[in-house]
């Protein structure tokens, strides 16, 4: 269950990063600023939680988080017809 939640967190954070990137490209200053702060808080909070585990579990968690990021990027790119 823990790893499923980590995957979902990676997926959702990547969706937020994609929205942030679009807002920067479209020069939406306030929205991009808000998402930048949200991304920073989410990543550091999540990293803090992951690094409390033993090293081998932390590495697995980071890999699963990265896979969630990958699927988040794939999902949003496919949804937008890229």
Phi, psi and omega in degrees: 000320180302315183290330176294317178296322178296317178300313181298319178299316178299318179298311183294318179298324178293324176298320178295319179297320178296318177298317177302313181299318177297318180295322176297313181297328180268006178059038176269089191300308186292319179295315179297320179297314179300312181294326177299313178295318179298317178298315180298313180297314181298314182295315181290323176296313181295318178298319178300318179294315182296318186286356174282342179283163172301157188305317182293324176288325178297317180296316178298316179298317179296319178296317179294321176300317179296320177296320175299319175299315180300313180294326176298315177297313180301314181301310184291324179292319178293321181296326181270005175077024180281000000 
